[in-house]
Amino acid sequence: MIVKPILIGVALAALASLPLAVPMAAGVPVALAVGPVAITYDRDNALDLDFDIGCFSTECPVVELRYGASGQETLKIGL
């Protein structure tokens, strides 16, 4: 009885992590920004934590997912 909800939870977690895991495995830099805080993964620099203070004075997305090197993003998805 308890196995089915656990399997559904694992499947949903795996599905939610695909937009981050697949580009990371392919070597594409990925950045996940939540408000002014951004976590960037790059094979050369590993994990990098950035804080954008300008986000408080201007309008910025609540959540944003960026693919590609900083300044040369190939795809931006924001809410």
Residue pairs with C-beta under 8 A, 6 or more apart in sequence:
19 65
20 30
20 32
20 65
23 29
23 30
23 67
24 30
24 41
27 43
28 67
28 68
28 74
29 40
29 41
29 42
29 43
29 67
29 68
29 69
29 70
30 40
30 41
30 65
30 66
30 67
31 38
31 39
31 40
31 41
31 64
31 65
31 66
31 70
31 73
32 38
32 39
32 63
32 64
32 65
32 66
33 39
33 52
33 60
33 61
33 63
33 64
33 65
33 66
34 62
34 63
35 55
35 60
35 62
36 51
36 52
36 53
36 55
36 56
36 60
37 49
37 50
37 51
37 52
38 49
38 50
38 51
38 52
38 64
39 47
39 48
39 49
39 50
40 47
40 48
40 49
40 50
40 70
41 47
41 48
42 48
42 69
52 60
54 60
61 78
61 79
62 78
62 79
63 78
63 79
64 76
64 77
64 78
64 79
65 76
65 77
65 78
66 73
66 75
66 76
66 77
67 73
67 74
67 75
67 76
68 74
68 75
